[in-house]
Amino acid sequence: MKRFFYVKIALTNLKKNRQTCFPYLLTCIATIMMFYIMSSLSTNSALNKMRGGETMKIVLIFGSVIVGIFAVLFLFYTNSFLVKRRKKEFGLYYILGMEKRHISRVMLWETIYTAILSLLFGIACGILFSKLVFLGLLKILKMEVVIGVEVSAFTLAETIGLFTVIFLLIFFNSVRLIYMVRPAELLKGGQIGEKMPKTKWPLAVLGIVTLAGGYILALKADNVMTGLNTFFVAVLLVIVGTFSLFTAGSIAFLKLLQKNKRYYYKTNHFISVSGMIYRMKQNAASLSLICIMSTGVLLLISSTTSLYVGQEHSLYMHYPKEFRISLSLGTEPDDSAQFEKELKEIGTYAENYLKDNKIDVKNEESQTVIDVAALQKDGNVQITSSRIYGSEDFENLCMLQAVTLEDYNRETKKNETLKDGEALVFLEDVPLQQDTFSVNNMKWKVKHLPEDTRMGDTGLEFYANPVYRIVVKDFAQLQELWKINKEVYRENASKVKYEYSFDVDFPEEKIQKLTSSLHAYLGEQKDAPHAFVYGIENRTEGRAEFYSLYGGLFFLGIFLGLLFVMATVLIIYYKQISEGYEDKERFAILKKIGMERGEINASIHSQVLMVFFLPLVLAGIHSCFAFHLVKEILMGGFGLWDMKLLVLSAVLTFLAFAVFYVIVYLLTAREYYKIVSE
């Protein structure tokens, strides 16, 4: 063959097949661009200058991995569709004397053209838009950082290397598909596989069982640990159930329609049902994928939007006061009276510093407290080592906080009394109404309080749910709890600490200076009579970390949501194009036998509507059942307890996506009609 023959024919093929190849090329460019942007953001040097930059880097690196995995799976899927559409074309080449190895060379040059164009335009667009996207990210994070355009050699190499490997794998897969079929099958192309499909009841039952199992797991989650343990299993069951029901259940449904004579024997229904029942196996895969991608978009965008909008709520859950200073002894005395005396002495250091420097504070709170991670069982608490936790134990994980009656009465301005062996117990912020309560071998009689009694915020709700809060009679009992904790956790045991919390009306800069001066003062107490350790938290510094995490997740949710939407649109487009070409000859025959254009339009409308909106409806149902699981993860894992916000975000996301879905339907249905009417 002449020199450059394969090069020229490959270029001609891409031009002639532009209706399917051009969207694929745009998809490759967009995917490369999005990967480059995500990767370049994760390596941007400006992150090192930001508070919370390390958290942001972790989120962006995670996003880069997700985009990379998505690129492999999705580009493989779309390329397989293109190869299937062109089987008849390759069959003609074979008849004209080209062997499969020659066809493979043509496909190699087509892949080279696609790879070069995609990488050039993808990286160029990535460089062009990376600054804009980063400025958008900073806006989300509510930060002001002046940066220039950075072109990272590592990001360039990573992008080129990854997508070169992807395109090579796509080429080898395409060649495999061609070598697996006989020349006669190539000539028949998409006409193969149009036998009457059988109703596969075992598969339909499997779909119902797995889908029901996924829904039940989602509804059974009652805390963050249960949610995290069951999330991936539930997702897997729902995916299997969705594919099974679309594959077997849809055929069963169409056959039921076929048996309904009043519905079936109408011109438009007869044509649409008859056509769909023969190709439902092919449609099932794409419809299932559309449904799963749509569900992913709904959950991803609604949950990350809720986190971003509710980040101040979560921040105040974690930091009830602007400052929280914790002080604990380096060595704990055995005598409880001496223990309490020394702890209160070091506890006055921070308070005295603020008074000596005439710093105006308000909403002061102080207490002697111990916080312990534990397991709940039958209304009681067991402190046990995390090294022996089983998977079922994580479902019962809780936090235990204990304070003395003296501190409780002072902070709540009450005058409660306790007898020996009595305690006040709160679950979350509500008084426990059971008769007794125990922690390992310590047992108390619960003194009942009115149900409307509240204890106040602690910040522990952010970490684990539920939180048991116990008020004991004196410091000696607090020390006994510490000893149990010490025996279980040894060197990792949490200490009895003196907590001092307060608010200040200072701007951010002055809060930072106060934090630095407190660190300097407490760190200089080397000559203090008792060795101690301390920790300082403030809401202002915590806000930067919250914005980095929650804003980063929101950015990632929008970014990946757009990626999934792009994939959904392309799958819908290819589905409609494929359907159009397969129906073209059938509708031409219908026109020849006298069927009017209006009847053809009605048949198209009936056929498309029958299957097009089923993925959207099922995605909505999936999202409703997943809402409870996602809610538990957001509440327990991120401290977002605003139920109204969660519901509103989910509803608005679904409505917005439904409008977008309808627009895509109107556009692709028009393309479908153009093809069948040619």
C-alpha positions as CSV (number, residue, x, y, z in Angstrom):
1,M,0.0,0.0,0.0
2,K,1.1,3.6,-0.6
3,R,2.9,5.6,1.9
4,F,0.7,7.5,4.3
5,F,-2.3,5.5,3.2
6,Y,-3.3,4.6,6.7
7,V,-2.7,8.1,7.9
8,K,-5.0,9.6,5.2
9,I,-7.7,7.1,5.7
10,A,-7.7,7.5,9.4
11,L,-8.1,11.3,9.0
12,T,-10.9,10.8,6.5
13,N,-12.7,8.4,8.9
14,L,-12.7,10.9,11.7
15,K,-14.2,13.6,9.4
16,K,-16.9,11.3,8.1
17,N,-17.8,10.0,11.5
18,R,-17.8,13.5,13.1
19,Q,-21.3,13.1,14.5
20,T,-20.0,10.5,16.9
21,C,-16.3,11.2,16.9
22,F,-16.5,14.9,17.6
23,P,-18.4,14.5,20.9
24,Y,-15.9,11.8,21.9
25,L,-13.0,14.2,21.1
26,L,-14.7,17.0,23.2
27,T,-15.1,14.5,26.0
28,C,-11.5,13.6,25.9
29,I,-10.4,17.2,25.9
30,A,-12.8,18.1,28.8
31,T,-11.6,15.1,30.9
32,I,-7.9,16.0,30.3
33,M,-8.6,19.6,31.1
34,M,-10.4,18.7,34.4
35,F,-7.7,16.3,35.5
36,Y,-5.0,18.9,34.7
37,I,-6.8,21.6,36.7
38,M,-7.4,19.3,39.7
39,S,-3.8,18.1,39.6
40,S,-2.3,21.6,39.2
41,L,-4.4,22.9,42.1
42,S,-3.1,20.2,44.4
43,T,0.5,21.2,43.6
44,N,0.0,25.0,43.6
45,S,2.6,26.6,45.9
46,A,0.0,29.2,47.1
47,L,-1.6,26.4,49.2
48,N,1.5,26.4,51.4
49,K,0.8,30.1,52.3
50,M,-2.8,29.4,53.3
51,R,-4.2,28.4,56.7
52,G,-5.7,25.0,56.1
53,G,-3.7,24.5,53.0
54,E,-2.6,21.0,53.9
55,T,-6.2,20.0,54.4
56,M,-7.0,21.5,51.0
57,K,-4.2,19.6,49.4
58,I,-5.5,16.2,50.7
59,V,-9.0,17.0,49.3
60,L,-7.6,18.0,45.9
61,I,-5.3,15.0,45.6
62,F,-8.3,12.8,46.4
63,G,-10.2,14.6,43.6
64,S,-7.3,14.0,41.2
65,V,-7.4,10.2,41.9
66,I,-11.2,10.2,41.4
67,V,-11.0,12.1,38.1
68,G,-8.2,9.7,36.9
69,I,-10.2,6.6,37.7
70,F,-13.3,8.1,36.1
71,A,-11.2,8.9,32.9
72,V,-10.2,5.3,32.5
73,L,-13.7,3.9,32.9
74,F,-15.6,6.5,31.0
75,L,-13.3,6.8,28.0
76,F,-13.2,3.0,27.7
77,Y,-17.0,3.0,27.7
78,T,-17.5,5.7,25.1
79,N,-14.8,4.3,22.8
80,S,-16.4,0.8,22.9
81,F,-19.6,2.4,21.7
82,L,-17.8,4.0,18.8
83,V,-16.2,0.7,17.8
84,K,-19.5,-1.0,17.9
85,R,-21.1,1.7,15.7
86,R,-18.4,1.3,13.1
87,K,-18.4,-2.5,12.8
88,K,-20.2,-2.4,9.5
89,E,-17.6,0.1,8.2
90,F,-14.8,-2.1,9.2
91,G,-16.6,-5.0,7.5
92,L,-16.6,-3.1,4.2
93,Y,-12.8,-2.5,4.5
94,Y,-12.5,-6.3,4.9
95,I,-14.5,-6.9,1.7
96,L,-12.3,-4.4,-0.1
97,G,-9.2,-6.5,0.7
98,M,-8.0,-5.1,4.0
99,E,-7.2,-7.6,6.7
100,K,-7.7,-7.1,10.4
101,R,-4.1,-6.0,10.9
102,H,-4.6,-3.3,8.3
103,I,-7.8,-2.1,10.1
104,S,-5.7,-2.1,13.3
105,R,-3.2,0.3,11.7
106,V,-6.0,2.6,10.7
107,M,-7.3,2.5,14.3
108,L,-3.8,3.2,15.6
109,W,-3.6,6.4,13.5
110,E,-7.1,7.4,14.6
111,T,-6.1,6.9,18.2
112,I,-2.9,8.9,17.6
113,Y,-4.8,11.8,16.1
114,T,-7.4,11.7,18.9
115,A,-4.6,11.6,21.6
116,I,-2.6,14.4,20.2
117,L,-5.6,16.7,19.7
118,S,-7.0,15.8,23.1
119,L,-3.7,16.4,24.9
120,L,-2.9,19.6,23.1
121,F,-6.3,21.2,23.6
122,G,-7.0,19.6,27.0
123,I,-3.7,20.8,28.5
124,A,-4.0,24.3,26.8
125,C,-7.6,24.7,28.3
126,G,-6.3,23.4,31.6
127,I,-3.6,26.0,31.8
128,L,-6.0,28.7,30.6
129,F,-8.7,27.9,33.1
130,S,-6.6,26.8,36.1
131,K,-6.1,30.3,37.3
132,L,-9.8,31.1,37.0
133,V,-10.8,27.9,38.8
134,F,-8.3,28.6,41.6
135,L,-9.7,32.1,42.1
136,G,-13.1,30.5,42.3
137,L,-11.8,28.0,44.9
138,L,-10.3,30.9,46.9
139,K,-13.7,32.6,46.7
140,I,-15.4,29.5,48.1
141,L,-12.8,29.3,50.9
142,K,-13.3,33.0,51.6
143,M,-9.6,33.7,51.4
144,E,-7.6,36.3,49.6
145,V,-4.3,35.1,48.0
146,V,-2.6,36.8,45.1
147,I,-1.1,34.2,42.7
148,G,0.3,34.0,39.2
149,V,-0.3,31.4,36.6
150,E,1.8,28.3,37.5
151,V,2.6,25.6,35.0
152,S,3.9,22.6,36.9
153,A,6.3,20.3,35.1
154,F,5.1,17.5,37.4
155,T,1.4,18.1,36.5
156,L,2.3,18.2,32.8
157,A,4.2,14.9,33.0
158,E,1.5,13.3,35.1
159,T,-1.3,14.3,32.7
160,I,0.6,13.3,29.5
161,G,1.7,10.1,31.1
162,L,-1.7,9.0,32.4
163,F,-3.7,9.8,29.3
164,T,-1.0,8.3,27.0
165,V,-1.4,5.1,28.9
166,I,-5.3,5.4,28.7
167,F,-5.2,6.0,24.9
168,L,-2.9,3.0,24.4
169,L,-5.2,0.8,26.5
170,I,-8.2,2.1,24.5
171,F,-6.4,1.2,21.2
172,F,-5.5,-2.4,22.4
173,N,-9.1,-2.8,23.5
174,S,-10.5,-1.6,20.2
175,V,-8.2,-4.1,18.3
176,R,-9.3,-6.8,20.7
177,L,-13.0,-6.1,19.8
178,I,-12.2,-6.3,16.1
179,Y,-10.2,-9.5,16.3
180,M,-13.0,-11.2,18.4
181,V,-15.6,-11.0,15.6
182,R,-15.8,-12.7,12.2
183,P,-15.9,-10.6,9.0
184,A,-19.6,-11.6,8.4
185,E,-20.4,-10.2,11.9
186,L,-18.6,-7.0,11.0
187,L,-20.8,-6.5,8.0
188,K,-24.0,-7.0,10.0
189,G,-22.7,-4.5,12.6
190,G,-25.4,-3.4,15.0
191,Q,-28.0,-5.7,13.5
192,I,-26.7,-8.6,15.5
193,G,-28.4,-9.6,18.7
194,E,-32.0,-8.6,17.8
195,K,-33.6,-11.9,18.8
196,M,-36.6,-11.8,21.1
197,P,-35.1,-11.4,24.6
198,K,-36.5,-13.8,27.2
199,T,-37.7,-12.7,30.6
200,K,-35.0,-13.6,33.1
201,W,-36.9,-14.0,36.3
202,P,-33.9,-15.1,38.4
203,L,-32.1,-11.9,37.4
204,A,-35.2,-9.8,38.1
205,V,-35.6,-11.4,41.5
206,L,-31.9,-10.8,42.2
207,G,-32.4,-7.1,41.3
208,I,-35.4,-6.8,43.7
209,V,-33.5,-8.5,46.5
210,T,-30.2,-6.6,46.1
211,L,-32.0,-3.3,45.7
212,A,-34.2,-4.0,48.8
213,G,-31.0,-5.0,50.7
214,G,-29.3,-1.8,49.8
215,Y,-32.3,0.3,50.9
216,I,-32.6,-1.6,54.2
217,L,-28.9,-1.1,55.0
218,A,-29.2,2.6,54.2
219,L,-32.3,2.9,56.5
220,K,-30.7,0.9,59.4
221,A,-27.8,3.3,59.8
222,D,-28.3,5.1,63.1
223,N,-24.9,6.8,63.5
224,V,-21.9,7.8,61.6
225,M,-20.0,4.6,62.2
226,T,-22.9,2.4,61.0
227,G,-23.2,4.6,58.0
228,L,-19.5,4.4,57.0
229,N,-19.5,0.6,57.6
230,T,-22.5,0.0,55.4
231,F,-22.1,2.8,52.8
232,F,-20.0,0.9,50.2
233,V,-22.0,-2.3,50.7
234,A,-25.2,-0.5,50.2
235,V,-23.9,1.3,47.1
236,L,-22.7,-2.0,45.6
237,L,-26.1,-3.7,46.2
238,V,-28.0,-0.7,44.7
239,I,-25.7,-0.8,41.6
240,V,-26.3,-4.6,41.1
241,G,-30.0,-4.1,41.7
242,T,-30.2,-1.3,39.2
243,F,-28.5,-3.2,36.5
244,S,-30.5,-6.3,37.2
245,L,-33.8,-4.5,37.1
246,F,-33.1,-2.6,34.0
247,T,-31.9,-5.7,32.2
248,A,-34.6,-8.2,33.3
249,G,-37.3,-6.1,34.9
250,S,-37.7,-3.7,31.9
251,I,-38.2,-6.6,29.5
252,A,-40.8,-8.1,31.8
253,F,-42.5,-4.8,32.0
254,L,-42.6,-4.3,28.2
255,K,-44.0,-7.9,27.8
256,L,-46.7,-7.0,30.2
257,L,-47.5,-4.0,28.1
258,Q,-47.5,-6.2,25.1
259,K,-50.1,-8.5,26.7
260,N,-52.3,-5.5,27.5
261,K,-54.3,-5.4,24.2
262,R,-56.1,-2.1,25.0
263,Y,-52.7,-0.4,25.3
264,Y,-50.6,-2.3,22.9
265,Y,-52.8,-2.3,19.8
266,K,-52.6,1.4,19.3
267,T,-50.4,2.5,16.4
268,N,-47.8,4.6,18.3
269,H,-47.7,2.1,21.3
270,F,-47.5,-0.9,19.0
271,I,-44.4,0.5,17.2
272,S,-42.6,1.8,20.2
273,V,-43.2,-1.3,22.5
274,S,-42.3,-3.7,19.7
275,G,-39.1,-1.8,18.9
276,M,-38.0,-1.4,22.5
277,I,-38.6,-5.0,23.5
278,Y,-36.0,-6.2,20.9
279,R,-33.3,-3.9,22.0
280,M,-33.9,-3.5,25.7
281,K,-30.9,-5.6,26.6
282,Q,-28.7,-3.0,24.8
283,N,-30.6,-0.1,26.4
284,A,-30.5,-1.6,29.8
285,A,-26.7,-1.0,30.2
286,S,-26.9,2.7,29.2
287,L,-30.1,3.3,31.2
288,S,-28.6,1.8,34.3
289,L,-25.4,3.9,33.9
290,I,-27.5,7.0,33.4
291,C,-29.5,6.2,36.6
292,I,-26.3,5.5,38.7
293,M,-24.5,8.6,37.3
294,S,-27.6,10.7,38.0
295,T,-27.8,9.4,41.6
296,G,-24.2,10.2,42.1
297,V,-24.7,13.8,40.9
298,L,-27.7,14.3,43.2
299,L,-26.0,12.9,46.3
300,L,-22.6,14.5,45.6
301,I,-23.9,18.0,45.0
302,S,-26.6,18.1,47.6
303,S,-24.4,16.7,50.4
304,T,-21.4,19.0,49.7
305,T,-23.7,22.0,49.2
306,S,-25.2,21.3,52.6
307,L,-21.8,21.1,54.2
308,Y,-20.7,24.3,52.6
309,V,-23.8,26.3,53.5
310,G,-23.9,24.8,57.0
311,Q,-20.2,25.2,57.8
312,E,-20.8,28.0,60.3
313,H,-23.3,25.8,62.1
314,S,-20.8,23.0,62.3
315,L,-18.1,25.4,63.4
316,Y,-20.1,26.6,66.4
317,M,-20.9,23.0,67.3
318,H,-17.2,22.3,67.6
319,Y,-16.3,25.6,69.2
320,P,-19.1,26.8,71.4
321,K,-16.8,29.6,72.7
322,E,-14.1,31.6,70.9
323,F,-11.4,30.2,73.1
324,R,-11.0,26.9,74.9
325,I,-7.9,26.3,77.0
326,S,-7.2,22.8,78.5
327,L,-4.6,22.2,81.2
328,S,-3.7,18.9,82.8
329,L,-1.1,17.7,85.2
330,G,2.1,16.0,83.9
331,T,2.0,13.6,86.9
332,E,-1.3,12.8,88.7
333,P,-1.1,12.4,92.5
334,D,-2.8,9.3,94.0
335,D,-4.6,11.3,96.6
336,S,-7.8,12.7,95.1
337,A,-7.8,15.9,97.3
338,Q,-4.2,16.7,96.3
339,F,-5.0,15.8,92.7
340,E,-7.9,18.3,92.7
341,K,-5.9,21.0,94.5
342,E,-3.0,20.9,92.0
343,L,-5.3,20.8,89.0
344,K,-7.2,23.8,90.1
345,E,-3.9,25.7,90.8
346,I,-2.7,25.2,87.2
347,G,-6.2,26.0,86.0
348,T,-5.9,29.6,87.2
349,Y,-2.8,30.4,85.1
350,A,-4.7,31.4,82.0
351,E,-7.4,33.2,83.9
352,N,-4.9,35.2,85.9
353,Y,-3.0,36.1,82.7
354,L,-6.1,37.6,81.2
355,K,-7.0,39.5,84.3
356,D,-3.4,40.9,84.8
357,N,-3.4,42.1,81.1
358,K,-6.9,43.6,81.5
359,I,-8.3,41.6,78.6
360,D,-12.1,41.9,78.6
361,V,-13.7,38.4,78.3
362,K,-17.3,37.3,78.5
363,N,-19.4,34.1,78.8
364,E,-16.7,32.5,80.9
365,E,-17.0,28.8,81.7
366,S,-14.6,26.5,83.7
367,Q,-14.9,22.9,84.7
368,T,-12.8,19.9,85.7
369,V,-13.6,17.3,83.2
370,I,-12.6,14.0,81.6
371,D,-13.6,12.9,78.0
372,V,-13.4,9.2,77.1
373,A,-14.2,7.3,73.9
374,A,-16.3,4.3,74.9
375,L,-19.0,1.8,73.8
376,Q,-22.6,2.0,74.7
377,K,-24.6,-1.1,75.5
378,D,-28.1,-1.4,76.9
379,G,-28.1,2.2,78.1
380,N,-24.7,1.8,79.9
381,V,-21.2,2.6,78.9
382,Q,-18.1,0.3,78.7
383,I,-14.6,1.7,78.4
384,T,-12.6,-0.8,76.4
385,S,-9.5,-0.6,74.2
386,S,-9.9,0.3,70.6
387,R,-7.4,-2.5,69.7
388,I,-10.1,-5.1,70.3
389,Y,-13.0,-3.2,68.6
390,G,-14.9,-5.4,66.2
391,S,-16.9,-4.0,63.3
392,E,-20.1,-4.2,65.3
393,D,-18.5,-2.2,68.1
394,F,-18.1,0.9,65.9
395,E,-21.8,1.0,65.6
396,N,-22.0,1.4,69.4
397,L,-19.2,4.0,69.6
398,C,-20.0,6.9,71.9
399,M,-18.3,9.6,73.9
400,L,-18.4,9.9,77.7
401,Q,-17.9,13.2,79.5
402,A,-17.8,13.5,83.3
403,V,-17.8,16.6,85.4
404,T,-18.3,17.3,89.1
405,L,-21.5,18.5,90.8
406,E,-19.7,21.6,92.0
407,D,-18.8,22.7,88.4
408,Y,-22.3,21.7,87.1
409,N,-24.1,23.9,89.7
410,R,-21.8,26.8,89.1
411,E,-22.1,26.8,85.3
412,T,-25.8,26.1,85.2
413,K,-26.6,28.4,88.2
414,K,-28.5,25.6,89.9
415,N,-28.4,24.0,93.3
416,E,-28.7,20.3,92.6
417,T,-27.7,17.8,95.3
418,L,-26.5,14.2,95.0
419,K,-26.5,11.4,97.6
420,D,-23.8,8.8,97.7
421,G,-24.1,6.5,94.7
422,E,-26.3,9.1,92.7
423,A,-25.4,10.9,89.5
424,L,-27.0,13.1,86.9
425,V,-26.8,11.6,83.5
426,F,-27.6,13.3,80.1
427,L,-27.8,11.6,76.7
428,E,-26.8,14.3,74.3
429,D,-28.3,17.3,76.1
430,V,-31.4,15.5,77.5
431,P,-31.7,14.0,81.0
432,L,-31.5,10.2,81.0
433,Q,-34.7,8.8,82.4
434,Q,-33.5,5.2,83.2
435,D,-33.1,4.2,86.8
436,T,-29.4,3.2,86.9
437,F,-26.3,3.9,84.8
438,S,-22.9,2.2,84.9
439,V,-19.4,2.7,83.5
440,N,-17.5,-0.6,83.6
441,N,-17.6,-1.6,87.4
442,M,-18.9,1.8,88.6
443,K,-22.6,2.1,89.0
444,W,-24.9,5.0,90.0
445,K,-28.6,5.5,90.7
446,V,-29.8,8.1,88.1
447,K,-31.4,11.2,89.7
448,H,-34.2,12.1,87.4
449,L,-34.5,15.7,86.2
450,P,-37.3,17.4,84.2
451,E,-37.2,16.5,80.6
452,D,-36.8,20.1,79.5
453,T,-33.5,20.4,81.5
454,R,-30.5,21.2,79.3
455,M,-26.8,21.0,80.1
456,G,-25.3,23.1,77.2
457,D,-22.9,22.5,74.3
458,T,-19.6,20.8,74.7
459,G,-18.2,20.4,71.1
460,L,-18.1,16.6,71.5
461,E,-21.1,16.1,69.3
462,F,-18.8,17.0,66.4
463,Y,-16.7,13.9,66.9
464,A,-19.1,11.1,67.9
465,N,-22.7,10.5,68.5
466,P,-24.2,9.9,71.0
467,V,-22.5,11.7,73.9
468,Y,-23.2,10.6,77.5
469,R,-22.6,13.3,80.0
470,I,-22.5,12.3,83.7
471,V,-22.4,14.6,86.7
472,V,-20.7,12.9,89.7
473,K,-20.8,13.9,93.3
474,D,-17.2,14.8,93.8
475,F,-13.7,14.8,92.3
476,A,-12.9,11.4,93.8
477,Q,-15.4,9.7,91.5
478,L,-13.9,11.6,88.6
479,Q,-10.5,10.2,89.6
480,E,-12.0,6.7,89.6
481,L,-13.2,7.1,86.1
482,W,-9.8,8.3,85.1
483,K,-8.2,5.2,86.7
484,I,-10.5,3.0,84.7
485,N,-9.6,4.9,81.6
486,K,-5.8,4.7,82.5
487,E,-6.0,0.9,83.0
488,V,-7.6,0.4,79.6
489,Y,-5.7,2.9,77.4
490,R,-2.5,3.2,79.5
491,E,-0.2,5.8,77.9
492,N,-2.9,6.8,75.5
493,A,-5.4,7.5,78.2
494,S,-7.1,10.9,78.1
495,K,-6.3,13.0,81.2
496,V,-8.5,14.8,83.8
497,K,-8.2,18.4,82.6
498,Y,-9.2,21.8,83.7
499,E,-11.1,23.5,80.8
500,Y,-11.5,27.3,80.6
501,S,-13.6,28.7,77.8
502,F,-14.5,32.3,77.0
503,D,-15.6,34.7,74.3
504,V,-13.9,38.0,73.2
505,D,-15.0,40.8,70.9
506,F,-11.8,41.0,69.0
507,P,-11.0,41.2,65.3
508,E,-9.2,38.2,63.7
509,E,-5.7,39.8,63.9
510,K,-6.1,40.6,67.7
511,I,-7.3,37.0,68.3
512,Q,-4.2,35.6,66.7
513,K,-2.0,37.9,68.8
514,L,-3.9,36.8,72.0
515,T,-3.4,33.2,71.0
516,S,0.4,33.7,70.5
517,S,0.7,35.5,73.8
518,L,-1.1,32.8,75.7
519,H,1.1,30.2,74.1
520,A,4.2,32.2,75.1
521,Y,3.0,32.8,78.7
522,L,1.9,29.2,79.4
523,G,5.0,27.8,77.7
524,E,7.2,29.9,80.0
525,Q,5.8,28.5,83.2
526,K,8.9,26.3,83.8
527,D,9.2,27.2,87.4
528,A,5.5,26.3,88.2
529,P,5.2,24.1,91.3
530,H,3.4,21.4,89.2
531,A,4.4,20.2,85.8
532,F,1.6,20.5,83.3
533,V,0.6,20.3,79.7
534,Y,-1.8,22.6,77.9
535,G,-3.7,23.1,74.7
536,I,-5.3,26.2,73.2
537,E,-8.1,26.1,70.6
538,N,-9.9,29.1,69.1
539,R,-12.7,29.4,66.7
540,T,-11.0,31.8,64.4
541,E,-8.1,29.5,63.6
542,G,-10.5,26.6,63.5
543,R,-12.6,28.5,60.9
544,A,-9.7,28.4,58.4
545,E,-9.5,24.6,58.7
546,F,-13.3,24.3,58.4
547,Y,-13.4,26.4,55.3
548,S,-10.5,24.4,53.8
549,L,-12.3,21.1,54.4
550,Y,-15.9,22.1,53.8
551,G,-15.1,24.5,51.0
552,G,-12.8,22.0,49.5
553,L,-15.4,19.3,49.6
554,F,-18.0,21.7,48.1
555,F,-15.5,22.6,45.3
556,L,-14.8,18.9,44.7
557,G,-18.5,18.1,44.7
558,I,-19.3,20.7,42.1
559,F,-16.2,19.7,40.0
560,L,-17.0,16.0,40.1
561,G,-20.7,16.8,39.7
562,L,-20.0,18.6,36.4
563,L,-17.8,15.7,35.3
564,F,-20.6,13.2,36.0
565,V,-23.1,15.5,34.3
566,M,-20.9,15.6,31.2
567,A,-20.7,11.8,31.2
568,T,-24.5,11.5,31.6
569,V,-25.1,13.9,28.7
570,L,-22.7,12.0,26.5
571,I,-24.2,8.6,27.4
572,I,-27.7,10.0,26.6
573,Y,-26.5,11.5,23.4
574,Y,-24.9,8.3,22.2
575,K,-27.9,6.3,23.3
576,Q,-30.2,8.5,21.2
577,I,-27.9,8.4,18.2
578,S,-27.6,4.6,18.4
579,E,-31.4,4.3,18.7
580,G,-31.8,6.6,15.8
581,Y,-29.6,4.7,13.4
582,E,-31.1,1.4,14.4
583,D,-34.7,2.7,13.9
584,K,-33.9,4.5,10.7
585,E,-34.6,1.6,8.4
586,R,-37.6,0.5,10.4
587,F,-39.3,3.9,10.2
588,A,-38.4,4.1,6.4
589,I,-40.4,0.9,5.9
590,L,-43.3,2.3,8.0
591,K,-43.4,5.4,5.7
592,K,-43.4,3.2,2.6
593,I,-46.4,1.3,3.9
594,G,-48.3,4.5,4.4
595,M,-47.7,5.6,8.0
596,E,-48.0,9.4,8.3
597,R,-45.3,11.6,9.7
598,G,-47.5,12.6,12.6
599,E,-47.9,8.9,13.5
600,I,-44.1,8.5,13.3
601,N,-43.6,11.5,15.6
602,A,-46.1,10.1,18.1
603,S,-44.3,6.7,18.0
604,I,-40.9,8.4,18.6
605,H,-42.4,10.4,21.5
606,S,-43.9,7.3,23.1
607,Q,-40.8,5.2,22.7
608,V,-38.4,7.8,24.1
609,L,-40.6,8.9,27.0
610,M,-41.1,5.2,28.0
611,V,-37.4,4.7,28.9
612,F,-35.9,8.2,29.0
613,F,-37.3,9.3,32.3
614,L,-37.2,6.0,34.1
615,P,-33.5,6.6,35.1
616,L,-34.4,10.0,36.6
617,V,-37.4,8.6,38.5
618,L,-35.3,5.7,39.9
619,A,-32.4,8.0,40.7
620,G,-34.8,10.1,42.7
621,I,-36.0,6.9,44.6
622,H,-32.3,5.9,45.2
623,S,-31.6,9.4,46.6
624,C,-34.6,9.3,48.9
625,F,-33.4,6.0,50.5
626,A,-29.8,7.2,50.6
627,F,-30.7,10.5,52.3
628,H,-30.9,8.8,55.7
629,L,-27.5,7.2,55.3
630,V,-25.9,10.4,54.1
631,K,-27.6,12.4,56.8
632,E,-26.1,10.2,59.5
633,I,-22.6,10.6,58.0
634,L,-22.9,14.4,57.7
635,M,-24.3,14.7,61.2
636,G,-22.0,12.4,63.0
637,G,-18.9,12.9,60.8
638,F,-19.1,16.6,60.1
639,G,-21.3,18.0,62.9
640,L,-24.0,19.2,60.5
641,W,-27.2,18.9,62.5
642,D,-29.4,21.3,60.4
643,M,-32.1,18.9,59.1
644,K,-34.0,21.6,57.3
645,L,-30.9,22.5,55.3
646,L,-30.2,18.9,54.4
647,V,-33.8,18.4,53.1
648,L,-33.9,21.7,51.3
649,S,-30.5,21.1,49.6
650,A,-31.6,17.6,48.5
651,V,-35.0,18.8,47.1
652,L,-33.5,21.8,45.2
653,T,-30.7,19.7,43.8
654,F,-33.2,17.2,42.4
655,L,-35.4,19.9,40.9
656,A,-32.5,21.6,39.3
657,F,-31.1,18.4,37.9
658,A,-34.6,17.4,36.6
659,V,-34.9,20.6,34.7
660,F,-31.5,20.0,33.2
661,Y,-32.5,16.4,32.4
662,V,-35.6,17.6,30.5
663,I,-33.5,20.0,28.4
664,V,-31.1,17.2,27.5
665,Y,-34.1,15.1,26.6
666,L,-35.6,17.8,24.3
667,L,-32.3,18.3,22.5
668,T,-31.4,14.6,22.0
669,A,-34.9,13.6,21.0
670,R,-34.6,16.2,18.2
671,E,-31.4,14.6,17.0
672,Y,-33.1,11.2,17.2
673,Y,-35.9,12.4,15.0
674,K,-33.6,14.0,12.4
675,I,-31.8,10.6,12.0
676,V,-34.9,8.5,11.6
677,S,-36.6,11.0,9.2
678,E,-33.6,11.3,6.8
